[in-house]
């Protein structure tokens, strides 16, 4: 057995972890020793949601200021952004790539029943190319709704795009409200990710033991290892309704901790072809104990954290707020306006 960043793996494997900040684990690769060298045999992709530190308040305020600084208004007072400005705000390096995202956003706009021309207006502007010379380039005026659709069609793992998805969905774009919504969105995403990972574990148990009736038992043993007490006791502490999953009331850091441990269990169960409940249980216990040790080393005691709001309520609220904010989006109502 060897230990890597607090996680113990079966002997014969060297697993270096790439680490940015506290608990920011992106991925690890497993290498099996060969005479005189290491040979890569697989990579476990633990996406950036795993243990990722929440977007910092300072970053949110800086992004808010940057997005606000590029907002403009038509003569009729309709707020808009220029596509070439938004391209850089969202950190797309190539205009052609960004046009592909805009194309998807236009399709989404049309499918939503809104006129594309009301939210995406082709314009042109003169840009300085040096030595006092200027040339005309194409650009697009984008309403807040258009910007929202563009952000929704981007890669949410990019910090700027994740921010934009919230920024353009809110009517009142105060930094503190954006921060709160990002936190809530992150928690909902983490819960969905954990559900998907646990579903995959259930599939692994079925494939390798011939049935998945032991899934609940294995998950419960993982909880015992992570919290230091049984699931039923944690439910009593957090006052979770009997028929509701403990995870629905867990804070984001715990959702990601459980997900991380479960990802490792899935990988090792397949890699070593565990065929019994006992083998998979022991693996899951070991992984949760290791994650608990990591959390404790950073001053986080799982069982002492307060519960969070019912994630189902949070999800419904976010959906409702977004629908209200995007009802009857204000169009540009311009004919031949250029910059």
SULPE-V386098 format. One record per pair of residues at least 12 apart in sequence whose ideal C-beta (glycine too) atoms are under 10 Angstrom apart, sorted by the first residue. I is the first residue (numbers start at 1). J is the second residue. Records with the same first field share a line. If there is no record, write none. Layout:
# SULPE-V386098
I: J / J
This chain:
# SULPE-V386098
1: 13 / 286
2: 14 / 15
3: 15 / 290 / 293
4: 16 / 17 / 28 / 30 / 290
5: 17 / 18 / 19 / 23 / 25 / 28 / 290 / 294
6: 289 / 290 / 291 / 292 / 293 / 294 / 295 / 296 / 297 / 298
7: 25 / 28 / 260 / 261 / 264 / 286 / 287 / 289 / 290 / 291 / 293 / 294
8: 264 / 286 / 287 / 289 / 290 / 293
9: 28 / 30 / 264 / 267 / 268 / 271 / 286 / 287 / 290
10: 268 / 271 / 272 / 283 / 286
12: 30 / 32 / 33
13: 30 / 31 / 32 / 33 / 38 / 41 / 42 / 268 / 271 / 272
14: 29 / 30 / 31 / 32 / 33 / 38
15: 28 / 29 / 30 / 31 / 44 / 264
16: 28 / 29 / 30 / 31 / 38
17: 29 / 46
19: 51
20: 48 / 52 / 53
21: 51 / 52 / 53
22: 51 / 53 / 294 / 297 / 298 / 299 / 300
23: 50 / 51 / 52 / 53 / 253 / 256 / 257 / 260 / 291 / 294 / 295 / 297 / 298 / 300
24: 48 / 50 / 51 / 52 / 53
25: 46 / 48 / 50 / 51 / 52 / 256 / 260 / 294
26: 45 / 46 / 47 / 48 / 50 / 51 / 52
27: 43 / 44 / 45 / 46 / 47 / 48 / 50
28: 43 / 44 / 45 / 46 / 263 / 264 / 267
29: 41 / 42 / 43 / 44 / 45
30: 42 / 43 / 44 / 267 / 268 / 271
31: 43
41: 271
42: 267 / 270 / 271
43: 267
44: 263 / 264 / 266 / 267 / 268 / 271
45: 263 / 267
46: 197 / 256 / 259 / 260 / 263 / 264 / 267
47: 157 / 193 / 259 / 263
48: 156 / 157 / 158 / 159 / 162
49: 156 / 157 / 186 / 189 / 190 / 192 / 193 / 194 / 252 / 255 / 256 / 259 / 260
50: 190 / 193 / 197 / 256 / 257 / 259 / 260 / 263
51: 252 / 253 / 256 / 257 / 259 / 260 / 291 / 294 / 295
52: 157 / 186 / 190 / 252 / 256
53: 253
54: 179 / 182 / 183 / 186 / 187 / 252 / 253
55: 159 / 162 / 163 / 166 / 178 / 179 / 182 / 183 / 186
56: 159 / 179
57: 175 / 176 / 179
58: 175
59: 159 / 160 / 163 / 179
60: 159 / 163 / 166 / 167 / 175 / 176 / 178 / 179 / 180 / 182 / 183
61: 175 / 176 / 178 / 179
62: 163 / 175
63: 89 / 159 / 160 / 162 / 163 / 164 / 166 / 167 / 175 / 178
64: 163 / 167 / 173 / 174 / 175 / 176 / 177 / 178 / 179
65: 175
66: 85 / 88 / 89 / 160 / 163
67: 81 / 85 / 86 / 89 / 90 / 147 / 160 / 163 / 164 / 167 / 168 / 173 / 178
68: 167 / 173 / 175
69: 85 / 89
70: 82 / 84 / 85 / 86 / 88 / 89
71: 85 / 144 / 147 / 173
72: 85 / 141 / 339
74: 121 / 141 / 143 / 330 / 331 / 332 / 333 / 334 / 337
75: 333 / 334 / 337
76: 330 / 331 / 332 / 333 / 334
77: 330
78: 118 / 141 / 143 / 144 / 330 / 331 / 332 / 333 / 334
79: 142 / 143 / 144 / 147 / 330 / 332
80: 119 / 121 / 123 / 140 / 141 / 142 / 143 / 144 / 146 / 147 / 330 / 332 / 334 / 337
81: 140 / 141 / 142 / 143 / 144 / 146 / 147 / 150 / 168
82: 123 / 125 / 139 / 140 / 141 / 142 / 339
83: 95 / 98 / 99 / 101 / 102 / 120 / 121 / 122 / 123 / 138 / 139 / 140 / 141 / 142 / 146 / 147 / 150
84: 98 / 125 / 127 / 137 / 138 / 139 / 140 / 339
85: 139 / 142
86: 98 / 101 / 102 / 140 / 142 / 146 / 147 / 150 / 151 / 164 / 168
87: 99 / 101 / 102 / 139 / 140 / 150
88: 160
89: 147 / 151 / 160 / 161 / 163 / 164 / 167
90: 147 / 150 / 151 / 154 / 155 / 158 / 160 / 161 / 163 / 164
91: 154 / 158 / 159 / 160 / 161
92: 150 / 154 / 158 / 160 / 161
95: 137 / 138 / 139
98: 140 / 150 / 154
99: 138 / 140
100: 153
101: 149 / 150 / 151 / 152 / 153 / 154 / 155 / 161
102: 120 / 140 / 142 / 146 / 149 / 150 / 153
103: 120 / 150 / 153
104: 149 / 150 / 152 / 153 / 154
105: 119 / 120 / 142 / 145 / 146 / 147 / 148 / 149 / 150 / 151 / 152 / 153 / 154
106: 119 / 120 / 140 / 146 / 149 / 150 / 153
107: 149 / 153
108: 146 / 148 / 149 / 150 / 152 / 153
109: 143 / 145 / 146 / 148 / 149 / 150 / 329
112: 145 / 149 / 326 / 329
114: 143 / 145 / 146 / 149 / 326 / 328 / 329 / 331
115: 331 / 332
116: 146
117: 331 / 332 / 333 / 334 / 335
118: 143 / 145 / 146 / 329 / 330 / 331 / 332 / 333 / 334
119: 140 / 141 / 142 / 143 / 144 / 145 / 146 / 147 / 148 / 149 / 329 / 330 / 331 / 332
120: 140 / 141 / 142 / 143 / 145 / 146 / 149 / 150 / 332
121: 139 / 140 / 141 / 142 / 143 / 146 / 331 / 332 / 333 / 334 / 335 / 336 / 337 / 338
122: 138 / 139 / 140 / 141 / 338
123: 137 / 138 / 139 / 140 / 141 / 334 / 336 / 337 / 338 / 339
124: 136 / 137 / 138 / 139 / 140 / 338 / 339
125: 137 / 138 / 139 / 338 / 339
126: 338 / 339
127: 139 / 339
136: 338
139: 338 / 339
141: 332 / 334 / 337 / 338 / 339
142: 168 / 332
143: 168 / 329 / 330 / 331 / 332 / 333
144: 167 / 168 / 169 / 170 / 171 / 173 / 325 / 326 / 329 / 330
145: 168 / 169 / 325 / 326 / 328 / 329 / 330 / 331
146: 168 / 329 / 331 / 332
147: 164 / 165 / 167 / 168 / 169
148: 164 / 165 / 166 / 167 / 168 / 169 / 170 / 322 / 325 / 326 / 329
149: 168 / 326 / 329
150: 164 / 165 / 168
151: 163 / 164 / 165 / 166 / 167 / 168 / 169
152: 164 / 165 / 168 / 169
153: 165
156: 185 / 189
162: 182 / 185 / 186 / 189
163: 178 / 179 / 182
165: 181 / 182 / 185 / 322
166: 178 / 179 / 180 / 181 / 182 / 183 / 184 / 185 / 318 / 322
167: 181 / 182
168: 325 / 326
169: 181 / 185 / 318 / 321 / 322 / 323 / 325 / 326
170: 321 / 322 / 325
171: 321 / 324 / 325 / 326
172: 325
181: 317 / 318 / 321 / 322
183: 252 / 308 / 314
184: 252 / 308 / 309 / 311 / 314 / 315 / 317 / 318 / 321
185: 314 / 315 / 318 / 322
186: 252 / 255 / 256
187: 250 / 251 / 252 / 253 / 255 / 256 / 308 / 309 / 311 / 314 / 315 / 318
188: 252 / 255 / 311 / 312 / 314 / 315 / 316 / 317 / 318 / 319
189: 252 / 255 / 315
190: 247 / 250 / 251 / 252 / 253 / 254 / 255 / 256 / 257 / 258 / 259 / 311
191: 245 / 247 / 248 / 250 / 252 / 255 / 259 / 308 / 311 / 312 / 314 / 315
192: 255 / 311 / 315
193: 255 / 256 / 258 / 259 / 262 / 263
194: 245 / 247 / 250 / 254 / 255 / 256 / 257 / 258 / 259 / 260 / 262 / 263
195: 245 / 247 / 248 / 255 / 259
196: 259 / 262
197: 258 / 259 / 260 / 261 / 262 / 263 / 265 / 266
198: 215 / 218 / 219 / 222 / 245 / 247 / 258 / 259 / 262 / 266
199: 215
200: 262 / 263 / 265 / 266
201: 215 / 218 / 219 / 222 / 262 / 263 / 265 / 266 / 269 / 280 / 284
202: 214 / 215 / 216 / 218 / 219
203: 215 / 266
204: 262 / 265 / 266 / 267 / 269 / 270 / 274 / 280
205: 217 / 218 / 219 / 265 / 266 / 269 / 274 / 277 / 280 / 281 / 284
207: 269 / 270 / 275
208: 269 / 270 / 273 / 274 / 275 / 276 / 277 / 279 / 280
209: 269 / 274 / 275 / 276 / 277 / 278 / 279 / 280
210: 275 / 276
211: 277
213: 277
214: 276 / 277 / 278 / 280 / 281
215: 277 / 280
216: 231
217: 277 / 280 / 281
218: 262 / 265 / 269 / 277 / 278 / 280 / 281 / 282 / 283 / 284 / 285
219: 231 / 245 / 246 / 247 / 258 / 262 / 265 / 281 / 284 / 288
220: 232 / 246 / 281 / 284
221: 277 / 280 / 281 / 282 / 284 / 285 / 288
222: 258 / 261 / 262 / 265 / 281 / 283 / 284 / 285 / 286 / 287 / 288 / 289 / 291
223: 235 / 246 / 247 / 254 / 258 / 284 / 288 / 302
224: 285 / 288 / 289
225: 261 / 281 / 284 / 285 / 286 / 287 / 288 / 289 / 290 / 291 / 292 / 302
226: 254 / 257 / 258 / 261 / 284 / 285 / 287 / 288 / 289 / 290 / 291 / 292 / 295 / 302 / 303
227: 246 / 250 / 254 / 258 / 288 / 292 / 301 / 302 / 303 / 304 / 305
228: 289 / 292 / 296 / 301 / 302 / 303 / 304
229: 302 / 303
231: 245 / 246 / 247
232: 246
233: 303
234: 246 / 249 / 250 / 254 / 302 / 303 / 307
235: 249 / 307
237: 303 / 304 / 305 / 306 / 307
238: 250 / 303 / 305 / 306 / 307 / 308
239: 307
240: 307 / 310
241: 310
244: 310 / 311 / 312
245: 311
246: 258 / 307
247: 259 / 311
248: 307 / 308 / 309 / 310 / 311 / 312 / 313 / 314
249: 306 / 307 / 308 / 309 / 310 / 311 / 312
250: 302 / 305 / 307 / 308 / 311
251: 300 / 302 / 305 / 306 / 307 / 308 / 309
252: 308 / 311
253: 295 / 298 / 300 / 302 / 305 / 308
254: 291 / 295 / 300 / 302 / 303 / 305 / 307 / 308
255: 308 / 311
256: 291
257: 288 / 291 / 292 / 294 / 295 / 300 / 302
258: 288 / 291 / 302
259: 291
260: 287 / 288 / 290 / 291 / 294
261: 283 / 284 / 285 / 286 / 287 / 288 / 289 / 290 / 291 / 292
262: 284 / 287 / 288 / 291
263: 287
264: 283 / 284 / 286 / 287 / 288 / 290 / 291
265: 280 / 281 / 282 / 283 / 284 / 285 / 286 / 287 / 288
266: 280 / 283 / 284 / 287
267: 283 / 287
268: 280 / 283 / 284 / 286 / 287
269: 283 / 284
288: 302
